[in-house]
Every structure is written in C-alpha cells, then in structure tokens.
Amino acid sequence: MREVLLLVLGIVAVLAAAMGGAYLVLRSSLPPLDGDLTVAGTAAPVTIERDALGIPTITASNRADLAFATGFVHAQDRFFQMDLSRRLAAGELAELVGEAALVQDERARRFRFRHVAREVLERSSREERELLEAYARGVNAGLESLGSRPWEYWLVAAKPQQWRPEDTLLVSYAMWWDLQYTSLRRELVRRAVNARLDGPVCEFGWRCALKFLYPRGTSWDAPNTLRQAAPTPTLRVPAPEELNVRGAPGTPEGVVAHRRDKPVGSNGWVVSGALTDTGAALVANDMHLTLHVPAAWYRARFRVGGEQALDLNGLTLPGAPVLVAGSNGYIAWGFTNSYGDWADVELVPCVQVSDTSLDTGSETIPLSVVRETIRVKSGQDVAFALRSGAMGVLFEEHPEDGWCAFARWLATVPEASNLGLLQLERATSVAEAISSCSRRRMSMICCRNSVCLPLISDSCWA
C-alpha cells in the first residue's frame, strides 16, 4: 500500500512539475508592458501606452520610429498570425507545419509572390523602403523582447524566423489571396460551362447562352446606384440545342462541380456631419473578411510630434506599418472588396505537357519554367516547377482529359501594389486626398461630406 501511495505521489509531482513548467513557458511568452526598454533601431525615444483593452497608443518623434514601434507591438501580440500570412502568400506553410500544407504551398508558389514582393520593394521610394526596414527591425526587436517564443511555436515545435521588409508585402498578398483567389476558380468554372454551350457567340468570345446562366442582375437585386435602379431586362431562355450538354466529355471533379457556400456582397456608406449630433461625418464599410481568432485587425493610435505632427486612430493589419482604415482628424477612410474582373483563365486543349512546351494536338505552345523548392517539416523537400506561357501561369493541367488552363492575376503585377495609403495620413481635405491618391494610382476615391474611401471599384455612391 505504501508503494502504491508513493507511486501516486510521484506521478502527481511529475504532472505538477510539467504543468508548472508549461505555465512558466507560456507566461514568459507574454509581452512586457511596463518599464523602460533599451533597443537599437530608433532615432529618439518612443512611448507605447496601452489602455484597459490593451489597445496601444504609440508616440514617436518621426514616422520611421513610429513604424519601428508598430512592428514592435505587432510582434509582441500577433507574430504567429503575421508569420502565417507571409507563409500563406509565399507558399512556405509546409516548412512550419509539414505535409498537411503542401497542396496549399503548391497553389501559392504558382504565383511567386515572394519574387513579386521583392520587385515591389525595389520599385518603392526611399521613404517607403525606410519605413518597411524600420518596421522589420521593430518586429524583430519585439520578438526578441519576449522571454520565450510565442506559445504557438511550442505547439508546432518550431522557432520563429526573423521578419524581412518584403514580408510586409507578402502580408498584403495574403489579403489578395483571401479576397480574390476564389475568383480564379470561378473563372475556371465559367470557362468550362462556356465550353459546353452551343449557339451564337456574343462579346469577347462568350456564348450568348451564358448570359442566361450568369445574369448581371435580377429583379431581386438591391441597386447600389441610381443607374442600377432601372428595371432589369428579361433574358431570353436559350434554345435546347444551346444548352444541350448531354454526351459532353467528362470533367474532372471539382471544376464544374463548384458551389459557393456563402453569399457574396459588399457595401460601404457615409453619413453627413449635418445628420450627426457631433457634426462629424461617419463612415462604415464591409471589409469582407471572415472571423478569425485572433481578429484580422489590430486597433492602434499613432502620434508623431513636432513639425511632422500626426494623430491617427483606427485599424492596422499585423505585418504592415500603415493605418488601413481610420481617421487622421481631418478625413476618414476605409475599404471594401469590389468583385472586379482582376483575374482571367484561358482553357486550351492539351494532350501532352513538358517543362518547355504544351501540345494542343494541333499546335505547340512554348513554356518557360522556374524551379523552386518547397521545404517540408519532418519530410522530404519537394521540387516545384512553375510553368508559364504567353497566356499566363499554367494553372491547371489535365492532358489525360484533354484540357489545360492558364491564369493571369493582377496581384502578380508589381505595379498593382504600393504603400499609397501613407499619402492619406497627412491629407487635410477631401481634395488633397483625391489628388495624392490619384498620383499613386489608388484607383477610385469615393468622397462625400469630408469622408474619403479609397477603393478598387467601378462605381461610387452618394
């Protein structure tokens, strides 16, 4: 009996020690919030104050030091989230979690976002590069300030890797992926449907019968603009021979058998200051992201003193040193997804594919190839060959079924990404915001009653 009691006590002691050790490790991964900390990387002292909700107010003497401190608090609170975002876009998740992420990495590697990010960084202005470099130094300093690696890395038995300036751009591409990658799948489905139809051809080579299957709108739609409030024309029902797909060759599972589980939609609106008690205008918009833990956004207040005074309040994206949505006291801004046509897919017949060419059966399409390596945790590294041609990236290849698909996506064009949001920080009027944003090619700016919304869109509202 005594031996049994000693055994039980020993087991309890071991469990208690293990739990105590786990507690200490997790406790040490929490960020230090009080006191003074000396780190290299700023030109002058920076103050970080947190309110009862943990929302930081960062006060710095210049914009570069502010970027450094932003990276510092982001790393303290959200580094694992930032790491997943950059790895998602770069196709480097398998290096962290193993073979489970290999398929996702192969999808992302097709677009070579790390290569694109480096090119965007090279094209950036000196001021923008300095901010990205300062932010990266701040991230690494914030990570170093923790007594232990963030607790998520203990779960996956890995160590965090340092942040690089290009990684901020990869976080932006993760946002592109979240909002637009499914449009490539939808485009592939539409092309497959169009290939099954017959009858007359309308604009851009699409079958006219496709208008019935993909109407621009119906009488059930709520109009976004007065222009759309006109009655929706009745579409002609295609003749049987146009829609007859009986006997059509089979399609690999997952191409035509595509469904959307969630409805799509978007909105943004403003309220004039004449209609509010305070006289301040209001802006609200749907930022089109699903709920996550932690949340996608990180609330913060930015303050810069002296001649370059700034006072910004709103939402930041962990991984980036800019205020994504918020106000500078003069204007407010936000964004929403536009569902524009930013991607294109071309189906071609193919009977054989190699690294240098694609055989359609009637002609040969030349291909170029870039070879990369996907690192896999606890597994063999995987050699990956990215093939592309004049029609874009080889997106799908099914020579056994006689078809292949090329894809083009605006996200892969370096000119489509910039840090133009920085221009809004110092705008003191709607006119100034419109002028600065148009110079940076930030697409459309919707402004009403001293509220300005930079959008990628084809319409504006009153």
N, C-alpha and C positions, 0 to 999 in steps of 0.2 A: 504493500500500500504506500509505503514511504517512497519507494522508487517511482511509482506512478505519479505521486504528487510532485516530486522533483522534476519529472519529465514535463508535466503540465506547466509548472512554473518556468522551466527553461524555454518552452515554446512561447509562453506569454512574454517572457523577457525578450526573446528574439523578435517577435512581432512588434512589441513596443519600440524596440530599437530601430526596426525598419521603418515604422510609421514616423518615429521621431526624426530619423534621417531624411525621409521624404518631405516632412514638414519643413525642415531647415533648408533643404534644397529649394523647395517652392518659395519659401519666404525670402530667400536670398535673391530670387529672380525678380522680386518686386522692385520698382524704381525708387531710388532715394528721392524724397520730395522736400526735405528741409536741409538748411545749411548752405554753406558755400562749397563750390567745387571748382577746382582749377584744372582746365583742359586747354590744350593748344588748338587754335583754329579761329579765334575771333580777334578783331582789332581792338575791341573795347568790351567792358563788362556787359553782360546780358542778364536780365532778370526774368525768371519764369515763376509766375504766381498761379496757383490753382484755386478755383472756387470749391464750394461744397460738393459739386458734382464731378470734380476732377478736371473741369474744362480750363485749359491754360490760357493765361494772358502773357504774351511774350513781348518784352520791351527791349529794343536794341537801338543802337546809335546809327546803324546803316542797314541797307537791305540785305547785304551779304551775311552780316552777323545774324539777322533775323532768319535767313534761310538755314544757317547753321543750327540755330536753336530749334527751329521747326523740325529739322531732321533728328535732333536730339530727343525731343519729346515723342515724336513718331516712333523712334526705335525703342524707347523705353516702354511704350504702351502697345505697339502694334507690329513689331518687327516680323513675326511669323506671318501675319497677314500680308505684309509687303513682300516677303520672300515668296509666298505662294503666287502672288500676282505677277512678279517678274518671271518666275519659273513657268507659269502657265503660258505667257506670251512667247517666251524663248524656247519652249519645248524642253524644259530641263527638270520636270517634276520627278521623273523616274530616278534621277540622281539622289533625290531626297527620300522617296517612299517606295522605290522598287518597281517591279514589273507591272504592278497594277496601273501605273500611269503611262505605260509605254505607248499605247494606242493614242492617247491624247497628245503625247510628245510628238509622235509622227505626224499628226494632223497639224500641229502648230509649226513644226520645222519646215513644212512646205513653204511657208511664207517668210522665213528667215528674218524674223522681227529683230533679233539682236543685231544682225548686219544692218538692217534699216535704221535702227536706233543709233548706231554708231555714225551712220551717214548724216542723220538729222543733227546729231551733236556737232559734227564737223561743220555743218552749214549754219549753225546757230551764231548769233552775235557774241562778241566777247563778254558782254554783260550777262547774257543768258548762261553761257558756259561757266562763268564765275559763280553764278547762283547755284547751278547744278553741282559744281565741285564743292562749294561751301556746304550745300545740303548733304552731300555724300559724306563729307568729313563729320558733319554733325550726327548723322545716322550712326557712323562707326564709333563716335565718341559716346553716344547714348547707349549703344550696345555694350561698350566697354565699361560703362558706369554700373552695370548690373553686377551683383555679386555672384550670379550664376546665369547660365544661358537661359533664355525663355523656356518655360516649362514644356512647351510643345516639342521642343527638340529632345527633351529627355524621353518623351513618348516614342519618337521615331528613331531614337538612338543615333542622333546626328549632331553636328556642330554647325552653327550659322556661319555663312560666308559673308565677307565684307561687302558693303554697298559700293557700287560704282556710279558715276554720273549717268551713264547710259541706262542704268536700271530704272531711273525715273521715267524715261521714255517707254521702257517696257511695261511699266505700270499703266501708262496711257494706252498701250496696245492691248493690254488685258481688258481695258474698258471697251475698246473697239471689238474685241472678241466677244465679250459678254453681250453687247448690243447688236452686233451685225453678223457674226459668223453663221447664224441660222439662215440668214438671207441667201447665203451660198447654197445651202441645202434646198431652200425653197425654189431658187432659180433652177437648180438641177431637176427638181420635180416638174417645174413648169416646162422645161425643155423636153423632158421625157413625155409629158402629156401632149405637147405640141407635135412631137414626132409621131404620135399615134393617130392624129386627126387627119382629115382629108378636106377637100373642098377648096374654095378660093383663098388666096393669100392677101392679107392686109398689110399695114405698115410694118417696116423693119423685118419682113420675112415671117411674121407670125401668122398662123392660120386664123381666119376670121372667126371660126367657131370658138376660138379660145376666149373671145370677149364674153361669151355666154358663161363659160366656166370661171373666168376671172373678171367679174364686173368691177368697174371703177367705184361704183356705189350703188346703193339701192334706196328705195323709198323709206327704209327703216333707219338709215343713217342720219345722225345729227350733224348738220353742216358746221364746219369750222369757220367759214367766212360767208359773207353775204353772197358772194359769187357762187358758192356751192348750194345756196338755198333754192335755186331753181329746180323744178321737178326733174327727177331722174328719167331719162328716156327709156322706153320699153325696149328690151333687147330681143332680137329675132331668135326664136328657138331654132337651132341648127337642124338641117335635114338629117334623116337617119344615116345616109351614106357618109355624112361628115363626121358623125360621132361613132360610127361603127368600128369598134376595136376588137371585134371577135376574130380570133385566129391570129392576132398580133403576136410577134415573138415575145417570149417571156422576159421579164425584167428582174434583175437581182433584187432580192428582198431588201427593203429599206430605201429604195429610190422612189418608186411611185407610192408605195405603201407608207406614206408620210402623213402624220397628223399633228395638229397643233393642240396641245393640251390646255393652253391658256389663251384667252382672247388678247388681242393687242390693241393698243390705243395710246394716245398721247395728249397732253394738254398743258397749257400754260396761260396764265391770265394776270392782269394787273388791275388795281383799283386806284382811282384818282385820289389824291390827297384831299380833294374837295368833299369826298364822301366819308372821311375818317374823322374821329374825334380829335386826333393829334395833328391833323393836317399833313401827315406823312403818307406817301403812297405805299401800297402793298404789292408784293409780287409773290406768286406761288406757281410752282410748276412740278410736273411729274418727271422725276429723274430716271424712271424706267429701270430700276434695279430691284431684284428680288431681295427679300430679307435675309440677312446673314448674321451670324454670331462670330466675331464682333460685327457691328454695323459697318457698312461700306464707308461711311463718312466719319470725320473726326472734327468736332467743333473746336474752334480756337479764335482768339482775338490777337491781332498783330498790331504792335505800336512801334513807330520809329520817330525819334525826336529830332530836334534841330531843324535845319533848313529843309531837309527832305522828309518832313513830318508826314506820317501815315497813321491812320486808325482804322483798321479793317476788322470786320466781325462777320463770321459765317462758318462755312464748311470747307474743310480741306480734305484731300484724298491722301491717306497714308502712302508715302512713296514719292510725293511731289511737294515742292515748296511754295505753291501758289494757293490763293483763295479761289476755290472752284465756284462757289456760289455764296453771295453775301452782299455786303454793303461797305462803302468807304465813307459814309456820311453824306455823300452828295448824290450818288446813284446806287442802285441795287441791280444785281444781275443773277441769272440762273440759266439752266439749260434743260433741254429735253430731247429725246431721240426723234428723228424726223421720218424714218422709213423711206428715205430717198433711195434712188437706184445707185448704190455705191459699189455694187459688185455685179459681175457678169459671168455666165457659164456658157460654154460652147460645147455641144455634143458633136463628136465626129465618129464615123465608122472606123474601127481598127481591128486588124486581125493579128498583129504582132507588134510588140513594143520592146525596144532596146534602149540602152543609155544614149544613143546618138540619133535614133530615128523612130518614127511611128509609121507603120504600114497600114494604110486605109483599105488596101485591096485594089485601089486604082491609082494611088499616088503615095509618095513618101514624104512625110513631114519631118524636117530636121529638128533635132532636140539638142539642147545643151544640158550638161549635168554638173551639179555641185555636190561634192561628197562631204558629209558631216558624220560625226559620231555621237550617238546618244548614250550617255553614261547611265548605267543601271545599278542601283544599290543592291548589293548582295547577289549580283548576277553578271552575266557577260555583257560587255558593251556591244551596242548594236550599230552597225554601219548603215547609214541612211543616205540614199541617193535622191537628190531633188532634181527632177527633170522639168524643163520648161521649153516653150516654143514661142512663136510669134503671137499666139492666142493666149499666152499667159502660162501659169503653172499647171503641170499635169495633175489635175485634182482627183480624178478617178480613172482607173484603168481596168477594163474588163474585156480583154481580147477574146476570152473564151466565149463571151456572149456577143461579141462583135461591136462593142462601143467603148469609147473613152471620152473624158471630159476635161476641158481646160478651164481655168478660172482666173479672173482678174479682179483685184480688190483695191479700192482706193487707199486702204490702210497701208499697203506696201509701197506707196509713192511717198518718198521723203518730204516732198513739198506740202503734203497734206497734214503734217504735224509741226506744231510750233508752240512757243510759250506766249502766244498773243494775249492770254489772259492778264499778263503783267501790265499791259497797257491800260487796263480798266482800273487798276489800283489808284492811279493819280488823276483820273478823269473827274472834272468838277461839274460837268454838264453833259446832257444827252448829246449835244452837237459834238463835243470833244470826244466822247466815247465812240460815236459813229465814225468820226474822222480817223481816230487811232486804230480802230478795229478794221476798217476797210483797207488801211495801209498794210495790215498784217494778214489780209485775206482770211478773215474770220467769218466768211460767208455773211449771212444776213444778220442785221441787228434790228430787233423789234423794240421800239421805244415809244412809250406812252406816259405822259404825266411824270416826267423825270425818273422813269424806271426803264432800264435798258437791258434787253435779253439777247446775248449773242447766241445765234442758232445756226445749225446746218439745216436749212429748210427751204421750201419754195413758196411760202406764204407768210403773211403777217396778219395780225388781228387788231381790232380797235380796242 
